[in-house]
């Protein structure tokens, strides 16, 4: 059973329901096409990461983005 975990940031409000559906369908189709995996047993998880919950260069991304604006 394939298990795919996609992590994306919640920049600009995060993903729409439609974008999430497209990702799930696309990843499932890719695994079926390239690895002959059964779509019925393919699990796709999408996690949206808040901008305060990760950092780069010892700084929260939310603060880094504020400075860049």
N, CA and C of each residue as an Amber inpcrd file, in Angstrom:
protein
   207
   0.8410000  -1.1720000   0.0000000   0.0000000   0.0000000   0.0000000
   0.8890000   1.2400000   0.0000000   0.8690000   2.0290000  -1.0730000
   1.6310000   3.2690000  -1.0910000   1.0280000   4.2860000  -0.1250000
   1.9060000   5.0190000   0.5310000   1.5070000   6.0760000   1.4580000
   2.3310000   7.2970000   1.1000000   1.6700000   8.3430000   0.6640000
   2.3530000   9.5680000   0.2500000   1.9300000  10.6920000   1.1820000
   2.9150000  11.4070000   1.7280000   2.6420000  12.5310000   2.6170000
   3.1800000  13.7930000   1.9510000   2.2790000  14.6970000   1.5870000
   2.6450000  15.9560000   0.9550000   2.5360000  17.0480000   2.0070000
   3.6100000  17.8040000   2.1870000   3.5970000  18.9160000   3.1380000
   3.7780000  20.2070000   2.3630000   2.8560000  21.1290000   2.5800000
   2.9090000  22.4360000   1.9270000   2.6720000  23.5180000   2.9730000
   3.1750000  24.7030000   2.6930000   2.9510000  25.8110000   3.6150000
   1.5890000  26.4400000   3.3590000   1.1010000  27.1140000   4.3800000
  -0.1890000  27.7960000   4.2850000  -0.0210000  29.2340000   3.7870000
   0.9640000  29.4780000   2.9610000   1.1370000  30.8180000   2.4200000
  -0.0980000  31.2010000   1.6180000  -0.4650000  32.4590000   1.7080000
  -1.5950000  32.9990000   0.9500000  -2.8900000  32.2370000   1.2320000
  -3.0650000  31.7940000   2.4700000  -4.3040000  31.1290000   2.8550000
  -4.3410000  29.6260000   2.6760000  -3.2930000  29.0390000   2.1130000
  -3.2390000  27.5900000   1.9410000  -3.9080000  27.1360000   0.6570000
  -4.0420000  25.8430000   0.5440000  -4.6090000  25.2390000  -0.6610000
  -6.1350000  25.2580000  -0.6180000  -6.7320000  25.3280000  -1.7870000
  -8.1860000  25.2150000  -1.8710000  -8.5620000  23.7350000  -1.8600000
  -9.8320000  23.4650000  -1.6360000 -10.3260000  22.0940000  -1.6820000
 -10.0600000  21.4790000  -3.0590000 -10.2270000  22.2710000  -4.1000000
  -9.9990000  21.7960000  -5.4630000  -8.5300000  21.4620000  -5.7040000
  -7.6330000  22.2960000  -5.2080000  -6.1980000  22.0220000  -5.3560000
  -5.8110000  20.7300000  -4.6390000  -6.3820000  20.5160000  -3.4600000
  -6.1030000  19.2860000  -2.7240000  -6.6080000  18.0710000  -3.4900000
  -7.8100000  18.1770000  -4.0400000  -8.3680000  17.0700000  -4.8250000
  -7.4790000  16.7830000  -6.0380000  -6.9910000  17.8420000  -6.6960000
  -6.0950000  17.6640000  -7.8480000  -4.7990000  16.9620000  -7.4520000
  -4.2360000  17.3590000  -6.3150000  -3.0110000  16.7090000  -5.8430000
  -3.2370000  15.2270000  -5.5580000  -4.3170000  14.9290000  -4.8600000
  -4.6240000  13.5320000  -4.5280000  -4.8060000  12.7060000  -5.7910000
  -5.5760000  13.2200000  -6.7290000  -5.8080000  12.5040000  -7.9790000
  -4.5110000  12.3600000  -8.7850000  -3.7400000  13.4320000  -8.8610000
  -2.5120000  13.4090000  -9.6460000  -1.4630000  12.4600000  -9.1040000
  -1.2550000  12.4840000  -7.7980000  -0.2650000  11.5990000  -7.1820000
  -0.7060000  10.1460000  -7.3020000  -1.9820000   9.8950000  -7.0860000
  -2.5000000   8.5350000  -7.2140000  -2.3110000   8.0270000  -8.6440000
  -2.6390000   8.8700000  -9.6200000  -2.4610000   8.4890000 -11.0230000
  -1.0090000   8.2570000 -11.3910000  -0.1220000   9.0770000 -10.8610000
   1.3120000   8.9210000 -11.1330000   1.8360000   7.5940000 -10.5950000
   1.4330000   7.2390000  -9.3780000   1.8650000   5.9620000  -8.8040000
   1.3000000   4.7770000  -9.5840000   0.0860000   4.9230000 -10.0610000
  -0.5060000   3.8540000 -10.8680000   0.2560000   3.7140000 -12.1930000
   0.5200000   4.8410000 -12.8470000   1.1740000   4.8200000 -14.1570000
   2.6350000   4.3700000 -14.0800000   3.3850000   4.9140000 -13.1480000
   4.8310000   4.6740000 -13.1060000   5.2360000   3.4470000 -12.3040000
   4.4370000   3.1090000 -11.2840000   4.8130000   1.9980000 -10.4010000
   3.7880000   0.8730000 -10.3810000   2.7390000   0.9840000 -11.2070000
   1.6680000  -0.0100000 -11.2810000   1.0350000  -0.2740000  -9.9070000
   0.8430000   0.7910000  -9.1450000   0.2080000   0.6700000  -7.8280000
  -1.3030000   0.7980000  -7.9770000  -2.0170000   0.0340000  -7.1840000
  -3.4750000   0.0340000  -7.2090000  -4.0080000   1.3220000  -6.5750000
  -4.7570000   2.1350000  -7.3250000  -5.3030000   3.3710000  -6.7550000
  -6.1850000   3.1370000  -5.5360000  -6.8400000   2.0070000  -5.4850000
  -7.7390000   1.7160000  -4.3590000  -6.9910000   1.5440000  -3.0440000
  -5.6950000   1.2650000  -3.1170000  -4.9270000   1.0830000  -1.8790000
  -3.8720000   2.1750000  -1.6890000  -3.9650000   3.2390000  -2.4730000
  -3.0110000   4.3390000  -2.3620000  -3.5550000   5.4030000  -1.4180000
  -2.7540000   5.7280000  -0.4100000  -3.1270000   6.7360000   0.5770000
  -2.3290000   8.0070000   0.2990000  -3.0210000   9.1420000   0.2280000
  -2.3650000  10.4360000   0.0510000  -2.8150000  11.3540000   1.1880000
  -1.8460000  11.8570000   1.9320000  -2.1120000  12.7630000   3.0450000
  -1.5240000  14.1240000   2.6830000  -2.3040000  15.1820000   2.8810000
  -1.8060000  16.5370000   2.6530000  -1.7930000  17.2560000   3.9930000
  -0.6190000  17.7440000   4.3600000  -0.4690000  18.5060000   5.5960000
  -0.1200000  19.9410000   5.2450000  -0.8750000  20.8700000   5.7940000
  -0.5680000  22.2760000   5.6020000   0.1510000  22.8000000   6.8460000
   1.3130000  23.3630000   6.6140000   2.1680000  23.8180000   7.7020000
   2.0110000  25.3240000   7.8750000   1.6420000  25.7370000   9.0580000
   1.5150000  27.1500000   9.3640000   2.8780000  27.8300000   9.2540000
   2.8910000  29.0640000   8.7980000   4.1430000  29.7760000   8.5560000
   4.9490000  30.0050000   9.8340000   4.2930000  29.9740000  10.9960000
   5.0220000  30.1210000  12.2630000   5.6490000  28.8080000  12.7130000
   5.2830000  27.7030000  12.0650000   5.7110000  26.3850000  12.5240000
   6.9170000  25.8240000  11.7990000   7.5840000  26.6440000  11.0180000
   8.8630000  26.1910000  10.4690000   9.7710000  27.3800000  10.2380000
  11.0460000  27.0790000  10.1890000  12.0160000  28.1530000  10.0570000
  13.0990000  27.8250000   9.0560000  13.8030000  28.8540000   8.6880000
  14.9300000  28.7360000   7.7720000  15.9720000  29.7380000   8.2360000
  17.1940000  29.2910000   8.3810000  18.2520000  30.1870000   8.8260000
  18.0020000  30.7410000  10.2180000  17.4900000  29.9070000  11.1010000
  17.2430000  30.2480000  12.5080000  16.1480000  31.3060000  12.6880000
  15.2540000  31.4150000  11.7240000  14.1840000  32.4050000  11.8020000
  12.8840000  31.8100000  11.2750000  11.7680000  32.1490000  11.9470000
  10.4660000  31.6990000  11.4550000  10.2270000  32.2740000  10.0660000
   9.6600000  31.4700000   9.2040000   9.3680000  31.9140000   7.8430000
   8.3920000  33.0830000   7.8440000   7.4500000  33.0930000   8.7720000
   6.4920000  34.2040000   8.8330000   7.2180000  35.5320000   9.0400000
   8.2400000  35.5510000   9.8780000   9.0030000  36.7700000  10.1180000
   9.8720000  37.1260000   8.9150000  10.4440000  36.1210000   8.2980000
  11.2750000  36.3300000   7.1080000  10.4250000  36.9490000   5.9860000
   9.2020000  36.4400000   5.8030000   8.3090000  36.9550000   4.7590000
   7.8980000  38.4130000   5.0440000   7.6630000  38.7360000   6.3160000
   7.3070000  40.1100000   6.6800000   8.4200000  41.0780000   6.2660000
   9.6400000  40.6970000   6.5100000  10.7800000  41.5490000   6.1740000
  10.9270000  41.7230000   4.6740000  10.5910000  40.6940000   3.9220000
  10.7620000  40.7130000   2.4640000   9.6600000  41.5070000   1.7680000
   8.5630000  41.7580000   2.4500000   7.4320000  42.4820000   1.8300000
   7.7220000  43.9510000   1.6770000
